[in-house]
Every structure is written in structure tokens, then in C-alpha cells.
Amino acid sequence: MITGVGVVCALGLSSADFFAALQRGASNIGPIKHLDASSLPVQVAGEVPLLSIDANTLLQRDFAFSTSQQDLLWHAQDRGVFRDRKIGCLLLAAQEAWQMARCGAAEQAASLSIALGLEEAFLEDFAAAMQPDSDGGRIDFLSPRPPAEAGAQVYPQPYGGIRFRSTVDLGARVLAQLFALRGVHAAQASACAGGGLAIAHAAAQIEHGAAEIVMCGGADSMVNALGLAGMARLGAPSPRHTSDACRPFDRRRDGLVIGEGAAVFIVESADRASARGARPLAHIAGWGRSQDGYHATAPRPDGSAAARAMQQALRKAAVSPAQLGYINAHGTGTPLNDVAESEAIRAALGRAGELVPVSSIKGAVGHLMAAAGALELAACLLPFERAILPGTAHHQQRDPACAINVIAETPQAAKVDTVLSNSFGFGGQNVSILLRRADA
Amino acid sequence: MPVTRGLDLTTFSPPLAVLSAGVLSPLGRGLQAQLPRSATTSHATTPQAGAGRVEVTTDVAPRGLFVTDLEQQEDPASARQRKLMSRSARLLAVALHDALRTAELSPPYTDCGAFFGVGSSGGALPDLTALVRRSIDDHGFSMKRLGEAGLYACSPLFSFQIMNNFTLCHSAIREGLGGPSDLFFSRGGGTAQALQAAAWSLQAGECSLCIVGAADTAHYEMTDGELRRGGVMNAGVVPSEGAAALTLTTQAQATTLGKPLALLTSCAHFPCGDVCSDLDGTVLDAAPQATMVALTAALSKTPQPDVIVCALWSQALRTWLANQQLTDALIINAHDVLGEALAATPALAWCLALRLLDHRQASSARVICCGLDGAVGVTEFQRGST
């Protein structure tokens, strides 16, 4: 059972903000504000509406942090942890989920299963450590401080702590310490499928009796120098610098938009949730995973591997294709993904694949990479909470190559009992998660 | 943060079958090469009752341990693929290919799952250096210069090297793996979780065959810098590298595929809290009490195996181990022959245990790992039978 959710993304800093924005069909893609991207090929993003996210941000929210938690946040700040934006997003979302689920000391037995994307690389540190030599330069990774001639005043970040990059599991470590979690800590490293896989792993832990309660989800931000540069070199982002740059399943689509943020869930066994009187938001009824084994960036064109993941999720949940009420698609807005995913939906569901309502929220919030699957699963709670299916921002022209029932920009009123969320990663990792209404 | 539960191993009943192993380590390529010199000699002393025999070798090179001949290995990856691959991905390509080949399995591997521990990213430094150098103006790093020049100084393929999941994905693409997969960031503990996730996947019928293991290198300059700045090397770490992959299946499935190499009987992963290091990686305590509590439980758990392979990251933990009298089992100190290969260490230790099961005609082996993340992983194997 999901008993708590926390959200931080371009549409807001809480799940309530997120649901309200989805309900009114809002979108928040715009020029990147927290750094100067004006010379880059990628200039728009689904940016969290905060210029910095640090201990102050967290302590100014309406959260009841204990003195020791406050001390930890300041310690993390001193160590430079919040240079990595995804960690602040993660902690904000986790705190909301923890409070919503009314977790206390007994819930500190929880395990942790979090997808955290790549290390954030701090290119200003690399520049400060650049040593000229006969080959044109090398980076000195050993020096405890940048060389004096680099001009420390130019680089205001703390050099005593985290330098060059943040480790992949840094957010998980801070999170575990902040909530004093005693269970097993897992940091998924599965790119764009990571968030979904982290939640599937949490559900598997509970199913196999390895945990009774798990904090799970994902956080990511590639709205940083190397993230933007790397994605630009891959050619995946839309070349347009407009608020409608990402148009999932639209005939005119030309690429993704990078987003950032986090979504965190409290997942626990039904018995445990019931015994402590936690309000169930939804039941994780099934999940399926597969690999394309095909290409580094292109999805398998016939969608057969992704279809297997969807079919596994349906089978595990004992839900027939005709019973499925909604699919939250991976829907990146890239030419290849959306066609392949359409094929996968049709292959997995047969005739029902042409009828079931499908939407993607990436046009509204961007592609959150490792956090995408988690945020999109949070969007899947909207039908249960408010009887609304999210729309697909900027989807205006149907693409005959995507022969599925795409919900356009306007959200759709509907009461459904089961929803499916798809996440597909660069490299070919696929995961589908099926939620069932808690009272169904 | 103390350990709050006992040694609660997940026992697989019936055990899972290990069909084969692919491994590339400083000891060499293939399972046969994974035999420390000390394990080939007879014991000069009779073990005392209640005293585990800790074997120590002197195989460790001063600057660490390396897979020295990766370029000369028969490599399943093409030249173009190799340009996309980090060193960890290249190590895994060899190990994973060997695991499939030695299991005598034939493609397609549509039903084959893959669960791995992976380490930090490892993009080619010449690319990264070129990007940074051309992004510097008179005041240091400049976003404007990055967009105008730095961005174009590195290969578009560089992105594939810095994505951690591509440690596996290159191999998955190359071999056509189609089953479930998950990757866990690991400094030891994550690799134990990958094994557990693989076992659950098999037990749940998600797939009929799984490849599980890890790949990593501690020699990547950025990683090396992190370890040195944090004082990890001073705590007794010998940096190393390698990759290992085991093919797992259910015993029922194994009966149709031949005699298994070994049986996987149980595994577990115990978080011991973030007491080893500060958030920036600085070593705070190389032998924390919580870790020793978990290690004590892991060493003394009954029934005792014939062989225990211990891979403990710090010299303080290894010294503590040498002074324990908790078991009659032969204890092999894996760090002395394999060094610290971060995510890969547990998987390399599994292969060492499998080799020792065969070499010593032992009936059971336990692998106990404690990596830089402070978690203790325990895995138990039995000699193969159907």
C-alpha cells in the first residue's frame, strides 16, 4: 500500500500543488533560471521554482524537524551536499511523504529504495583544479584545495567538502540519516527507469518479507552544466527554446525537455498500514520489468520488450487489458520513443490498447530522468484522489504513427480502478507499475 | 546507528543453482584463475578448536591491483562499442560474455534477467579535460564558454561513458538480454542487494535465468582522488578493479541445463549505519562497533561452512578479524588477493569462494563482505549437485 507521497517538481513543491496543477492542465516549462544556459543548445527546462534548494529552504518549510535533524541539515550544508540540487528536492519530497503517512519512531525501521540518477559533476571545481602541462592541461583530483592562482574568490562553493562530483548514493545517505532509517538502503542506478525500478524493488521487498515498510522513489536534476551539455551532445532534447518544446505523441514532436525534482512514497504492507490506521492512497498491485537488449538510445521499434513489462504487470495484478483504466506513458516527446511506446501498448493490450486513455506529463514538467518514474507514479494517484486523468501538455496534433487513445491537453474526468505507469530508460531498461484504487 | 536485528539471512528453499561464472580480476580471467597462492599450499599449523585460520598472502602490489591485460583480452565488444564504454563496462562485457558462454547457453536470451552492482561513472578523462579546458575564461569556468566551445570539445559518445547504468547496458545490448533488470549503486552493499533482487525475480517466476554480479574500478582518477582525499587509502585500502557475473537459475530449471557449478543457499545484507565515513567520504571510523557486531554474527552463524571468504575494506577490520576465534572454518582474506574493487568486491569474492569450493572439495562456503558503505553482505554457497 502507498500511504504517503511527497512531490517536488516544476509544477510545485508539494503533492497538493502538483495535483492541482495537473487537474487544471498546467505546464511549467521555461527558460532556465538558476544558471546561465543562454549559450547552450538547451535553454529551457522543467525547473523546480527555487533558485537554490538547501538547508534554509527545508527549514523554512512547514516541517517539524527536530534539533538533531536541523543539525544534520546544517552539517550537510557545510559539507556542500546541497550543491547537488536533486538532494534538496529529495529531502523536501521525503519529508512531505513522511508526514502525510504519519510516520513516527516505529516507521524508522523502514528500508530505503531510491533512484538518484548520475553524480552531479561540478565543472567549476574541475576548472579550479586544472593544471597546465605540455599536453594542454590535466585535472589534479588530489589537491585538497584549488590552486591559489585559480582565484578562490571566483569559486564561492565550499571546497573543504564534496568536490568534483557528488556520489550517486549521497542523497540516500542523507535521507537515511535525516529520518534515522534502520532498514536496508538501496540506491538504484538505472537511468530513466530508475524511479520505477526503485518502487518495484520496494514492493518486492515487502512481497518477500524483507521489509514491512519502505521509503521509495526518485530524485534527479540534470539542469546543471554537464547534464545539459551531455544531453545536448546526445541530441535528445528538443532544439526549440519554447514552453511547448516537449509535445508527447504530437505529430510535430522533436525531442524531450529536461526536468528536475523528486517524488517519494511511503510503501508498506497492507496489514501494517491497516494496523496503524494509515490512510491507503493506492495498492501497488503489479509490476513488470524487461530489457530491450537492442540499442543505446533507440527503443526497440516494435515495442516488444516494453510490452512484456506491461503484460507482466497486468498478469501479476490479475488485471485484464480491458479492465485497465489509464496508462501514464513514458512519453518523452522524442520521435522514436513515442512510436515505439504506442506499438508496445498495442502489443501488450491488443484491442484494448487502442481504447485505454493514455497521457504523458513530460510536456508539463519535463523529463525527470531517474525521478521520472516516481513522479509519474505520483501522477497516477490523481485519478484515485480526484477522479481526473492527467492531460498531455502541448499535444495538439495526433500522430497516425501513435495509434493509441492519447488524452490531449485537457485533463479528462474519469473514475478508474486501475492505472499503469511506464518508464523506459536509455540503454533499454523497462519497467511498468500497476496501481489499484485502495478501496477497489 | 546500531544493528537492530540479528543475522536474518534470506534462505532459498530450494536453493538456486549457479550454472556458471565469468570473472576478470587481478588474479586473471575465468574461474580457474581465481585461486590465491596461499590457498594452494597445505597448512603448516593445526588449527585450534574455536580459532578460524586466517590466511594472509603478500600478493598485493604497492599501488594497487589491476586487470593488466584488458586490451589483450578476447573482447566481445566491437571497436565502436568500446569507444562508448567506461572501463567498468569493458570489464563487465568480458565477464558477462564468459558467464553465458561457459554455461553453454544459446541465444536468444529474451528471458534472461540481469541484476548488478555498479560504481561511479567513468567517462574518458581526455574528453572531460578538453571540455573543461575550453570552458575556462579569464575568471575560471564559464557557462558561456561551455556553450560556445567546451561542449563541442568532447565526443558525443562521452555521455554513454558517464551513465552508470551503461556499465550493464552495453553488455545487455551486445548479448540481447531481455529479462528483468535492476542496477544498484554499490560500494559493497548494493551488490549484495543485486543478488537478493535476482533471487526474488527467479523465485517469482519473472524469468527463468538471471545474470548477477558487479563491475567497478577504484583506479579511475576521480574515484582514486575521492578515496585518497577521504583518507580511505590510509585506512588500508588497496585499490583494485574487476568484474564478475554468475548465471543463476532455479534447481528445477537447472536439471535441464546440466550440473550446476554450485548452489546459492542464502544471502543477506545488513546496513550498519553511516558510521564509516562522513558525507564527503572522509573516513570517521574504519572499524565501527555496529559493523563488528554484524560481522561477529556472520562469522559465528551455525551451521559453520568449510570456507569463509572475507572481504573487509579496512585494515582495522581485517586486524579485528585476525584476532577473532569465532569459527573453525578456513578464512580466506579476499582483500589480500583481490584488493578493494568497490562495487565489484563482493562479486569477485563470490567467485573466489566458488573456486575454493571446487579446489578444496569443500561442501560449503560463506562470503562475508563489508565495503566502504559500511553494510555487511553475507552469501552462502554449497557445492553443486542436482
Contacts between the chains, C-beta under 8 A, distances in Angstrom:
chain1	res1	chain2	res2	distance
A	35	B	143	6.0
A	36	B	143	4.5
A	36	B	144	6.6
A	37	B	143	6.8
A	37	B	147	7.3
A	38	B	144	7.3
A	38	B	147	7.4
A	39	B	143	6.9
A	39	B	144	4.7
A	39	B	145	7.8
A	39	B	146	7.1
A	39	B	147	2.8
A	39	B	148	5.3
A	40	B	143	7.6
A	40	B	146	7.0
A	40	B	147	4.1
A	40	B	151	7.0
A	41	B	147	7.4
A	41	B	151	7.6
A	75	B	279	7.4
A	76	B	279	6.0
A	79	B	278	6.8
A	79	B	279	4.7
A	79	B	280	4.8
A	80	B	280	7.0
A	81	B	279	5.7
A	109	B	4	7.5
A	116	B	185	7.5
A	118	B	121	6.2
A	118	B	162	6.5
A	118	B	163	6.5
A	118	B	164	6.5
A	119	B	120	6.3
A	119	B	121	6.0
A	121	B	162	8.0
A	123	B	131	7.9
A	123	B	132	6.0
A	123	B	135	6.6
A	123	B	141	5.2
A	123	B	146	7.2
A	124	B	140	6.5
A	124	B	141	4.3
A	126	B	128	7.1
A	126	B	132	4.4
A	126	B	141	7.3
A	127	B	132	5.5
A	127	B	135	6.9
A	127	B	136	5.1
A	127	B	140	5.0
A	127	B	141	3.6
A	128	B	140	6.4
A	128	B	141	7.6
A	130	B	129	7.7
A	130	B	132	6.2
A	130	B	133	6.4
A	130	B	136	6.8
A	136	B	129	7.9
A	136	B	130	8.0
A	136	B	133	6.3
A	137	B	129	5.8
A	137	B	132	7.8
A	137	B	133	4.6
A	138	B	129	6.3
A	139	B	125	7.2
A	139	B	128	7.5
A	139	B	129	5.8
A	139	B	132	6.9
A	139	B	221	7.7
A	141	B	221	5.4
A	141	B	222	5.5
A	141	B	224	6.9
A	141	B	225	2.8
A	141	B	226	7.7
A	142	B	225	5.2
A	142	B	228	5.8
A	142	B	229	6.8
A	144	B	229	6.3
A	150	B	140	6.3
A	151	B	139	7.2
A	151	B	140	6.5
A	154	B	139	5.2
A	154	B	140	4.5
A	155	B	140	6.3
A	155	B	141	7.9
A	160	B	280	7.9
A	161	B	279	7.4
A	161	B	280	4.3
A	162	B	279	7.2
A	162	B	280	4.9
A	162	B	281	7.9
A	163	B	229	7.4
A	163	B	280	7.9
A	164	B	222	5.9
A	164	B	225	7.1
A	164	B	226	7.6
A	165	B	120	7.7
A	165	B	222	6.7
A	167	B	120	6.5
A	167	B	185	7.9
A	167	B	226	7.7
A	167	B	281	7.2
A	168	B	120	6.6
A	168	B	164	6.3
A	168	B	185	4.1
A	169	B	185	5.0
A	169	B	187	7.5
A	169	B	190	7.8
A	169	B	373	7.1
A	170	B	279	6.7
A	173	B	274	5.4
A	173	B	279	6.4
A	174	B	279	6.5
A	176	B	271	7.8
A	176	B	274	6.8
A	177	B	274	5.7
A	180	B	1	7.1
A	182	B	1	6.7
A	182	B	4	5.2
A	182	B	271	7.1
A	183	B	271	6.8
A	184	B	189	7.9
A	184	B	193	6.7
A	184	B	269	5.5
A	184	B	270	7.8
A	184	B	271	5.5
A	184	B	375	7.8
A	185	B	189	7.4
A	185	B	271	5.6
A	185	B	375	7.6
A	186	B	184	5.6
A	186	B	190	6.7
A	186	B	193	5.3
A	187	B	184	6.7
A	187	B	185	4.2
A	187	B	190	6.7
A	188	B	182	6.7
A	188	B	183	6.6
A	188	B	184	6.4
A	188	B	185	7.3
A	189	B	118	5.3
A	189	B	164	4.2
A	189	B	165	5.7
A	189	B	183	4.6
A	189	B	184	6.6
A	189	B	185	4.4
A	190	B	165	5.1
A	190	B	181	7.4
A	190	B	182	6.2
A	190	B	183	4.8
A	191	B	163	5.9
A	191	B	164	7.9
A	191	B	165	4.4
A	194	B	165	7.7
A	197	B	182	5.0
A	200	B	182	7.8
A	201	B	182	6.2
A	201	B	197	6.2
A	204	B	197	6.8
A	204	B	200	5.2
A	204	B	201	7.9
A	204	B	204	7.6
A	207	B	200	7.8
A	207	B	204	7.6
A	208	B	10	7.4
A	208	B	200	5.2
A	208	B	203	7.6
A	210	B	10	6.6
A	210	B	196	7.3
A	225	B	135	8.0
A	225	B	141	7.8
A	225	B	143	6.3
A	225	B	146	5.8
A	226	B	162	7.8
A	229	B	131	7.1
A	229	B	146	6.1
A	229	B	150	7.2
A	229	B	151	4.8
A	230	B	158	7.1
A	230	B	159	4.3
A	230	B	162	6.6
A	231	B	159	7.4
A	232	B	151	6.4
A	233	B	151	6.7
A	233	B	154	7.1
A	233	B	155	7.9
A	233	B	156	4.3
A	233	B	158	6.9
A	233	B	159	5.8
A	234	B	156	6.5
A	234	B	159	5.0
A	235	B	156	7.5
A	288	B	180	7.7
A	288	B	206	7.8
A	289	B	113	7.8
A	289	B	179	7.8
A	289	B	180	3.5
A	289	B	181	6.4
A	289	B	182	7.1
A	289	B	201	7.9
A	289	B	206	7.0
A	290	B	178	6.0
A	290	B	179	6.6
A	290	B	180	6.3
A	290	B	181	7.8
A	291	B	114	6.7
A	291	B	172	5.1
A	291	B	177	5.1
A	291	B	178	5.5
A	291	B	179	6.6
A	291	B	180	7.6
A	291	B	181	5.0
A	292	B	173	7.7
A	292	B	178	7.6
A	293	B	109	7.3
A	293	B	110	7.9
A	293	B	172	5.2
A	293	B	173	5.8
A	293	B	175	7.0
A	293	B	176	4.3
A	293	B	177	4.7
A	293	B	178	5.1
A	294	B	173	6.3
A	294	B	176	7.9
A	295	B	173	6.4
A	296	B	84	6.6
A	296	B	160	5.9
A	296	B	166	7.4
A	296	B	169	7.0
A	296	B	170	7.5
A	296	B	173	6.6
A	305	B	178	5.7
A	308	B	178	7.4
A	312	B	206	6.8
A	425	B	165	6.5
A	426	B	163	6.6
A	426	B	165	7.5
A	426	B	166	7.9
A	426	B	169	7.7
A	427	B	163	7.0
A	427	B	165	5.2
A	427	B	166	5.5
A	427	B	168	7.7
A	427	B	169	3.0
A	427	B	170	7.9
A	427	B	172	7.2
A	427	B	173	7.4
A	428	B	169	6.1
A	428	B	172	6.3
A	428	B	173	6.4
A	429	B	165	6.7
A	429	B	169	7.2
A	429	B	181	5.4
A	429	B	182	8.0
A	429	B	183	7.9
